[in-house]
Amino acid sequence: MSIEVRPASVFEDVRAVIGPKSPGATVCWCLSYRIPSKVNNALRGPDRGEYVAGLCRADVPPGVLAYDGDEPVGWAAVAPRSDTAFAHSRKIPHVDDLPVWSLWCVRVRPGHRKTGISHALIAGAVDFARVHGAPVIEAYPLDNGDARVDLTMAYAGLRKNFERAGFTHAADTTSVLAGHPRILMRLDLR
């Protein structure tokens, strides 16, 4: 299997990985941290997908996709922290005033998990941020030790996967997800 990571500019491929089975369903679409909560709560059903389609057409797409051949098999959300809800988070601290980028969601489609795709997505997101001028990239993974994590809530990633990609612990947070503390990890791209 040869995995290639590309910018998430093809909406149909993004929908295949993070969209709902039913077009009318109101699911995350990886918008909850990307847009203000008022806007997020107002977008219902197909409007959510239309919003994401617009993001895919932007000069800087909303993240990266992993492909196995032509099949999209994974997604990672990455953007400047200043463009996300993390910019104003009281639970995830700011380490300094650098214009960091945030990597907050890593999703691998069922049937493709445990094959290294999440590692390829993290590396692809780092490259994407670097190409777009990020001096530093942050992630807010679960610090779960050896404890199992519900796959639905593992979207934030796991500490050990980010350590493997060269990220280091930069700060503790007061954020908890699925019963596990989240930590702030960073990778300097300068």
N, C-alpha and C positions, 0 to 999 in steps of 0.2 A: 504494500500500500504506500503510495506516494502522496503526501498531503501538501497542498499548496494553499497559502494564506493570501487573500486579496482584499482590497478595500470593499466595503459593503455598499456597492453602488447599484447592484441589481436587485430591485425590490422583490421580485418573485423568489429569488434565492433567500433573501432575508425572511420573507414570509414562511418559506419552507422550514426554517430553523426555529424562529421565535413567534410565528403567527399562530392563531388558533385554528383548530380543525373546522370550526363553524365560523364563517365570516362575520356573523352578528355577535359573536361572543365578545365580552369585554374582559380582555386579559392584559397582562403587563405590556407586551410588545417592547419591553425594556425601556419604557418611558418614565417610570416612577422616579428615577433619579435625574433624568435628563431635562425635565420641564417642571415649571412650578406646579405645586400640588393642586392649585385651583384649576389650572388648565388640564392637568392629568385627570382629575375627577370629572371634569366636564366632557372629556372625550369619551364617547360611548360607541360600542360596536364597530361598524365599518369606518367611522371617523378616525379611530386609532390607527388603522392600517393606512388610511389616506395620509395621515400626519407623517407616518414613518416613510411612506413613499416619497414625500417631499424631502425628508432628510436624506434619502438615498440619492436624490437628484442634486443635492447641494455640492458646492465646490469641495468641501471636506465631508465625506460620507460619515455616518454615525458610528462606524466601527469597522471590524474586519470579519470576513467569513473564511472558514476552512473548507477546502474542497478535496474530495477523493475523486479524482478524475473531474467529471463535470457535475458531480453531485455535491450540493452544499451540505456539510455534515457538522458544522460548528459555527459559533458566533462569539465575538468578544466586543463589548461596548467600551469605547475609549474616546475621550474628548477633553478639551481644556477644563480643568476643575472649575474655572470661573463661569463656564457655561452650564454647570450642573447644580443640583441641589446641594452637593457637597461644599459649594462655595459659601453657604450660609449655615452649614451644619453645626449644631452645638455639641454633637456627640463625636464627630470626627474632627480632631484639631488641625489647625494649620501649623506646619513646622517652621515655615519661613515665608518670605514674600515672593519667592520665585513663581513664575507663571507655569506651575506644574500641570500635567495632564493626569486624569483619573482613568483607571481601568477598573470597572466595578462589576462586570458581569461576564462570566465565561460559561457558555452552554454548549454541550455536545449532544447531538441527537441520539435517542435510544437506538441501540443496535451498532453504535460506533464508539461506545464508551470503553475505557480501559485499553485504548490503542495508541495513546500518546497525543491525541488531538488537542487536549487542553494545553499541553506543553507547547505545541505548535501555535495555538491561538495566542498564548501569552507572548511568545517570541514575535509573532506577527503584529500584535498590538504595540509592542515596544518599538518595532521597526516603523510602524505607521506614525507613532507619536514623534519619533526621531526625525522622520522625513518632513513632518509638518512643524519642525522647529522647537519641539518640547525640550527644555533643559533637564527636566526630571519627570519621571512617571511614578505615580502612586497607585497602590491597590489597597483594598480594605478587606482582606480575607479573614476567614474564620481561623482562630487559633484553637483547633480541636484536638491537638495531640494525636493520640491513636484512636480517639473515639469516632464511632461511625457518624456520618452526617446524612440526613435525609436528602436525597438527590434534588428534590424541588428547591431546597434551601441552600444547596451547595453552589448556587450561581455566583456567590461572592468569591469563590475560589478557596483554596486551602493554603495555609501558611507554607507547608512543605513544598508545594508546587511553585510558589513564588520564590522561595529560597533557592530552589533548583535553577530558577531563571536569573539568579543574581541579585534579587531584591533583598534588602535588609530591613530589619525592624527599626522603625523611626520613632514610633510613639504608640502608647496604649490609647484606646478609645473607650468611651462609655457605651458604645453600640454593642448590642447582643443580637445574634441571629440564630434561630433554631437552638437556643440554649447555650450557644458558644460565644465567647467574646470575640470581637473583631479587633484586629490590630491594623495600624497604618504601616505599610511597607513601601520602601522607595528604591528606585534605581536611578542613579545619576547618568544622564545621557550626554553630558558635556565632554 
